[in-house]
Amino acid sequence: MSRPVPVPTELSRPFWEAARRGELVVPHCPGCGLRFFVPEPACPGCMSQDWRYAPSAGLGTVYSVTVVHRAPGPGFATPFALTVVDLDGGGSLLSHVDAGDPDDVVIGMRVRVEFRALDDEIALPYFVPENTH
């Protein structure tokens, strides 16, 4: 059984296109400087609709982590570490961290983004410990 594949929306399409190229981008509001995720019609900081995607280096720190033992739906292999990653440069993402053993993922761990192709159109960003190659 395969994992569910995200379906891009008008707002998220540039995110998925960048991920397919192996690039991480996050919504950025030039008006107030906020980087945020998930993409919304208006910036959650100042309500401006004039935000755009900005590149991220894909480096960050695990802010919170939980190990999921019961799959949220078909196609998810358990257990896995579900985290909130605070990105260097601003913004945060809810994502998986693959450190081998999910119990090895800890708050404060430095991580970097990698991408896994789910099909020809969608590559899923996930994180690994920063010091792995």
N, C-alpha and C positions, 0 to 999 in steps of 0.2 A: 504494500500500500504506500502511495507517495504522499508527501506533505502537500497541504493546500497551497495553491499558488495565488499570491495577491493579485488583485485586479486594479490596475491604475485608474485613477480618476483624473479629471481635468486638473485638479490642484496637485496631485502626486505624480503625474506623468514625468515631469523633469527629474524628480528624485529617482524614479525607476530607470530612466534613460541613463542617468549618470552612473547608477549602480551597475548597470549592464556593461559600462565602459571601465568599471573598477574604480570609480570615483565616489566619494561621499560628499553630498551637498546637504545643507540645512537651510530652512527658511531664515532670512535675515531682513530686519526692518531698518532701512537707512535712516528713518525718521527718529527712532528712539535707540537704535543700536542693538535691540534684542535679537538674539538667535533663539529659535524655538522649534519644537517638533511635537506634534504632528502639524502638517500644513493646514492652515485655517484660512477662511476668506479674508479675515482681518487679523492684524498683529494683536496678540493677547495683551501686549504692554500698553499700546497707545491707540489701538483700533484702526490704524491706518491700513488701507487696502493696497498700499504701494510697497509691498514687500517683494523680495526676489530671493532666489536660491543663491547661496554663497558656498564656495568650496570649504571643506574641512580637512585638516591634515589626517583625520581619522585616528587620532590619539586621544586617550582619555583615562579616567579613573573610575573604578566601580564605586558608585554611591550607595547602592543597595543590592542585595542578592537574595534569592530564594531558590531552593532546589525543588523542581517540579517532579513529583513522582507519579502523578496521575495525568495522563495526556488530556489536553484541552479539547481534543478532537481527533478524528482519524488521521493517521499519517505522521504523528509526532512520536519520535522515539524518546522514551524516558529511561532514566532521569536526565534532566538537563538543568543548567544554571540559567535562570532568567534574571536579568539585571537591569538597573538603570545606570547608564554610563554618562558621567559628566564629561563632555567633550572639551578638550583644550580649545580656547578661543570662544567658548560659550555654547550654550545649548546642551541638551541631554537627549538620549535615546533609550527606549526600552528595547533590549536586545538580548540575544544569547551570548554567553562567553563559553568558548570551548577551550578548556584547560586540561583535557583528558578526563580527569575525575571531577565531576561537578562540585564535590565537597572541597576541592582545592581553590575554588573561586571565593575570594574574600573582599570585604569592603576595604577600599584603599588600593586595591591591585591596579597597577598600570596595564592598560590594554591598547591594542591597535586593531583597526578594522581589516577584515578580509571579506571576500565575496564568494558565494556559492551559487552557481547557476542552477535554477530550478527547472528552467526550460529555455528555449531560444530567446525569449524576450525578457525574462525576469531573473535577476541575480539578487540574492538576499544578503544584505550586510550582516555580519556577525563579528564578534571580537575574540581575540586570542591574547594571552599574556604578551606584553610588549617585547619581552626579551626572547621570544621564540622566533625561529626563522622558517 
